[in-house]
């Protein structure tokens, strides 16, 4: 793909004077009453091509559409909003109770996509029930050889600078109280035994503030490199229907994030971190 073709595949902020090659876009977007919207041109996908779509917001909902239809997605129906950032690949994934919407785009123009994410976050913060955090339980999440959790961000900076930077980008002002559970990468011994190659469970970070739940992890939870480029940031609905639990496995356990009886995420927990993970789930389920 030439440089010119690549630029034509970049997302565009929809406005009356925006240069958009498809005539239906402005008419459709302005007809929905969106206060802000982004046009995502068609993208090659293997042997196929994803057709062009737009995503905008108004009031307390997203509006997702193409040349044939538009769908309103109330923020209250969204269980998880995922924002993937890996090299030049960006992706939004909106998961509701009944459906998942996925949009891929060139990350070069992420600055015009971020306001869509921020609109959803603002809704969550406005409507969330303030989360009460027990400092004593937080200290139990800290590894035994470490200092109390008050210095967690400083320790994270030393142990995983990438996740630390993404955490500070999403939550720049350190919260007075926040649950921060970090699991560093560990070797996947069974996969190594079968393949003869080194494989790792990639690291992840859970941040729980008074009003938000955010998971930072890799797109692939099992990889040949313990800490790949980029990150997947998931903004999880604050709801009593969201629960956190540990399922015991032969070599450690699995931290599961559930919406009612549906599994949203499965994250490996090594044997030595199980007690911390159990305590983290208790705090997150409070």
VENLIN-V371029 format. One record per backbone hydrogen bond with DSSP energy under -1.0 kcal/mol. CO is the residue of the C=O (numbers start at 1). NH is the residue of the N-H. E is the energy in kcal/mol with one decimal. If there is no record, write none. Layout:
BEGIN
[[CO | NH | E] [CO | NH | E]]
END
This chain:
BEGIN
[[2 | 6 | -2.4] [3 | 7 | -2.2] [4 | 8 | -1.8] [6 | 9 | -1.0] [7 | 10 | -1.4] [12 | 39 | -3.2] [18 | 20 | -1.2] [22 | 25 | -1.3] [24 | 28 | -2.7] [25 | 29 | -3.0] [26 | 30 | -2.8] [27 | 31 | -1.4] [29 | 34 | -1.1] [36 | 57 | -2.2] [37 | 14 | -2.3] [38 | 55 | -2.2] [39 | 12 | -2.4] [40 | 53 | -2.0] [43 | 50 | -3.4] [45 | 48 | -2.2] [48 | 45 | -3.3] [50 | 43 | -1.6] [53 | 40 | -3.3] [54 | 65 | -2.1] [55 | 38 | -2.4] [56 | 63 | -2.7] [57 | 35 | -2.1] [57 | 36 | -1.1] [58 | 61 | -1.8] [60 | 75 | -2.3] [61 | 58 | -2.1] [62 | 73 | -3.2] [63 | 56 | -2.4] [64 | 71 | -3.6] [65 | 54 | -2.4] [69 | 66 | -2.4] [71 | 64 | -2.8] [73 | 62 | -2.6] [74 | 77 | -1.9] [75 | 78 | -1.4] [79 | 237 | -3.0] [80 | 95 | -2.8] [81 | 235 | -2.9] [82 | 93 | -2.1] [83 | 233 | -2.4] [84 | 91 | -1.6] [85 | 231 | -2.4] [86 | 89 | -3.1] [88 | 107 | -2.6] [89 | 86 | -2.6] [90 | 105 | -2.5] [91 | 84 | -2.9] [92 | 103 | -2.8] [93 | 82 | -2.8] [94 | 101 | -2.7] [95 | 79 | -2.8] [95 | 80 | -1.4] [99 | 96 | -3.3] [101 | 94 | -2.9] [103 | 92 | -2.8] [105 | 90 | -2.8] [106 | 109 | -1.6] [107 | 110 | -1.9] [109 | 112 | -1.5] [110 | 114 | -2.5] [113 | 116 | -1.5] [113 | 117 | -1.0] [114 | 118 | -2.6] [115 | 119 | -1.8] [116 | 120 | -1.3] [117 | 121 | -2.3] [118 | 122 | -2.5] [119 | 123 | -1.5] [120 | 124 | -2.3] [121 | 125 | -2.7] [122 | 126 | -2.1] [123 | 127 | -2.2] [124 | 128 | -1.8] [134 | 138 | -1.9] [135 | 139 | -2.1] [138 | 141 | -1.1] [143 | 146 | -2.2] [148 | 151 | -1.5] [149 | 152 | -2.2] [151 | 155 | -1.9] [152 | 156 | -2.8] [153 | 157 | -2.1] [154 | 158 | -1.1] [155 | 159 | -1.8] [156 | 160 | -3.3] [160 | 164 | -2.2] [161 | 165 | -2.4] [162 | 166 | -2.1] [163 | 167 | -2.5] [164 | 168 | -2.4] [165 | 169 | -1.7] [166 | 170 | -2.1] [167 | 171 | -3.0] [179 | 208 | -2.5] [181 | 206 | -2.5] [183 | 204 | -1.9] [186 | 201 | -3.4] [187 | 189 | -1.0] [188 | 192 | -2.1] [189 | 193 | -2.4] [190 | 194 | -2.0] [191 | 195 | -2.7] [192 | 196 | -2.7] [199 | 188 | -2.9] [200 | 223 | -2.4] [201 | 186 | -1.3] [204 | 183 | -2.6] [205 | 216 | -3.1] [206 | 181 | -2.2] [207 | 214 | -2.9] [208 | 179 | -2.9] [210 | 131 | -2.0] [212 | 209 | -2.1] [213 | 236 | -2.4] [214 | 207 | -3.1] [215 | 234 | -2.8] [216 | 205 | -2.6] [217 | 232 | -3.0] [221 | 202 | -2.4] [223 | 200 | -3.1] [231 | 85 | -3.0] [232 | 217 | -2.3] [233 | 83 | -2.7] [234 | 215 | -2.4] [235 | 81 | -2.0] [239 | 242 | -1.4] [241 | 260 | -2.8] [243 | 258 | -3.0] [245 | 256 | -3.1] [247 | 254 | -2.0] [252 | 249 | -2.5] [253 | 269 | -2.6] [254 | 247 | -2.5] [255 | 267 | -2.6] [256 | 245 | -2.2] [257 | 264 | -3.4] [257 | 265 | -1.3] [258 | 243 | -2.2] [259 | 262 | -2.6] [262 | 259 | -2.9] [265 | 257 | -2.1] [267 | 255 | -3.8] [269 | 253 | -2.7] [270 | 273 | -1.8] [271 | 274 | -1.4] [273 | 277 | -2.4] [274 | 278 | -2.7] [275 | 279 | -2.2] [276 | 280 | -2.6] [277 | 281 | -2.3] [278 | 282 | -2.1] [279 | 283 | -2.3] [280 | 284 | -2.8] [281 | 285 | -2.0] [283 | 286 | -1.3]]
END
